[in-house]
Amino acid sequence: MSSQEDLSPLTEKLNQALAEHRAGHFGRARSLAATIPDVDAAKHPEQAASVAALRERFRPDWFALLMLFGGLLLFVLIVASTWR
């Protein structure tokens, strides 16, 4: 019974973060995901997988950053080559 009581605040925070993410409030969802403590995967594998999946959604996409910097570099090169 105590393990169920320990999971209820975690489940509530997880559901709230997922609801904010689905609603498009990514800043709120990110801050709620940061407040969720790590879950023992051996005792609660479903909860741990859900928390890991939520945190995975907020990881930076390195290819997108590479494309952004590549585009900025290309822009600077075009402007520099045509500057009079």
C-alpha positions as YAML, in Angstrom:
chain: A
units: angstrom
residues:
- id: 1
  name: MET
  ca: [0.00, 0.00, 0.00]
- id: 2
  name: SER
  ca: [2.83, 2.41, 0.76]
- id: 3
  name: SER
  ca: [4.37, 1.93, -2.68]
- id: 4
  name: GLN
  ca: [1.04, 2.91, -4.24]
- id: 5
  name: GLU
  ca: [0.96, 6.05, -2.09]
- id: 6
  name: ASP
  ca: [4.54, 6.86, -3.09]
- id: 7
  name: LEU
  ca: [3.63, 6.62, -6.78]
- id: 8
  name: SER
  ca: [0.48, 8.72, -6.66]
- id: 9
  name: PRO
  ca: [2.29, 12.12, -6.54]
- id: 10
  name: LEU
  ca: [4.69, 10.87, -9.21]
- id: 11
  name: THR
  ca: [1.83, 9.70, -11.41]
- id: 12
  name: GLU
  ca: [0.02, 12.98, -10.86]
- id: 13
  name: LYS
  ca: [3.10, 15.03, -11.85]
- id: 14
  name: LEU
  ca: [3.72, 12.80, -14.86]
- id: 15
  name: ASN
  ca: [0.13, 13.09, -16.06]
- id: 16
  name: GLN
  ca: [0.18, 16.85, -15.54]
- id: 17
  name: ALA
  ca: [3.43, 17.18, -17.53]
- id: 18
  name: LEU
  ca: [2.01, 15.03, -20.34]
- id: 19
  name: ALA
  ca: [-1.18, 17.10, -20.41]
- id: 20
  name: GLU
  ca: [0.83, 20.34, -20.65]
- id: 21
  name: HIS
  ca: [2.94, 18.83, -23.43]
- id: 22
  name: ARG
  ca: [-0.14, 17.76, -25.39]
- id: 23
  name: ALA
  ca: [-1.64, 21.23, -24.94]
- id: 24
  name: GLY
  ca: [1.47, 22.82, -26.43]
- id: 25
  name: HIS
  ca: [2.76, 24.42, -23.23]
- id: 26
  name: PHE
  ca: [6.28, 23.09, -23.64]
- id: 27
  name: GLY
  ca: [7.90, 25.40, -21.10]
- id: 28
  name: ARG
  ca: [5.54, 24.29, -18.37]
- id: 29
  name: ALA
  ca: [5.91, 20.65, -19.38]
- id: 30
  name: ARG
  ca: [9.71, 20.96, -19.32]
- id: 31
  name: SER
  ca: [9.68, 22.50, -15.85]
- id: 32
  name: LEU
  ca: [7.27, 19.84, -14.57]
- id: 33
  name: ALA
  ca: [9.43, 17.08, -16.07]
- id: 34
  name: ALA
  ca: [12.44, 18.52, -14.27]
- id: 35
  name: THR
  ca: [10.66, 18.24, -10.91]
- id: 36
  name: ILE
  ca: [9.82, 14.55, -11.36]
- id: 37
  name: PRO
  ca: [12.29, 12.49, -9.35]
- id: 38
  name: ASP
  ca: [14.06, 9.46, -10.80]
- id: 39
  name: VAL
  ca: [12.07, 6.25, -10.49]
- id: 40
  name: ASP
  ca: [13.54, 2.90, -9.51]
- id: 41
  name: ALA
  ca: [13.24, 0.90, -12.73]
- id: 42
  name: ALA
  ca: [13.43, -2.42, -10.90]
- id: 43
  name: LYS
  ca: [10.37, -1.70, -8.75]
- id: 44
  name: HIS
  ca: [8.28, 0.33, -11.20]
- id: 45
  name: PRO
  ca: [9.35, -0.31, -14.82]
- id: 46
  name: GLU
  ca: [6.26, 1.29, -16.38]
- id: 47
  name: GLN
  ca: [6.68, 4.52, -14.43]
- id: 48
  name: ALA
  ca: [10.40, 4.64, -15.20]
- id: 49
  name: ALA
  ca: [9.73, 4.12, -18.91]
- id: 50
  name: SER
  ca: [7.11, 6.88, -18.94]
- id: 51
  name: VAL
  ca: [9.41, 9.36, -17.20]
- id: 52
  name: ALA
  ca: [12.29, 8.45, -19.53]
- id: 53
  name: ALA
  ca: [10.06, 8.89, -22.60]
- id: 54
  name: LEU
  ca: [8.90, 12.31, -21.39]
- id: 55
  name: ARG
  ca: [12.46, 13.47, -20.73]
- id: 56
  name: GLU
  ca: [13.54, 12.15, -24.14]
- id: 57
  name: ARG
  ca: [11.07, 14.52, -25.81]
- id: 58
  name: PHE
  ca: [12.92, 17.54, -24.40]
- id: 59
  name: ARG
  ca: [16.41, 16.53, -25.43]
- id: 60
  name: PRO
  ca: [17.96, 18.88, -27.98]
- id: 61
  name: ASP
  ca: [18.03, 17.70, -31.57]
- id: 62
  name: TRP
  ca: [21.69, 17.97, -32.57]
- id: 63
  name: PHE
  ca: [20.98, 17.66, -36.29]
- id: 64
  name: ALA
  ca: [18.61, 20.64, -36.11]
- id: 65
  name: LEU
  ca: [21.30, 22.69, -34.35]
- id: 66
  name: LEU
  ca: [23.81, 21.65, -37.00]
- id: 67
  name: MET
  ca: [21.41, 22.73, -39.74]
- id: 68
  name: LEU
  ca: [20.81, 26.06, -37.99]
- id: 69
  name: PHE
  ca: [24.50, 26.87, -37.68]
- id: 70
  name: GLY
  ca: [25.16, 25.64, -41.21]
- id: 71
  name: GLY
  ca: [22.44, 27.92, -42.55]
- id: 72
  name: LEU
  ca: [23.79, 30.88, -40.61]
- id: 73
  name: LEU
  ca: [27.29, 30.19, -41.91]
- id: 74
  name: LEU
  ca: [25.99, 29.96, -45.48]
- id: 75
  name: PHE
  ca: [24.12, 33.24, -45.00]
- id: 76
  name: VAL
  ca: [27.26, 34.98, -43.71]
- id: 77
  name: LEU
  ca: [29.31, 33.60, -46.60]
- id: 78
  name: ILE
  ca: [26.78, 34.82, -49.19]
- id: 79
  name: VAL
  ca: [26.58, 38.28, -47.62]
- id: 80
  name: ALA
  ca: [30.36, 38.50, -47.34]
- id: 81
  name: SER
  ca: [30.91, 37.46, -50.94]
- id: 82
  name: THR
  ca: [28.43, 39.98, -52.33]
- id: 83
  name: TRP
  ca: [29.31, 42.90, -50.05]
- id: 84
  name: ARG
  ca: [30.60, 45.95, -51.92]
...
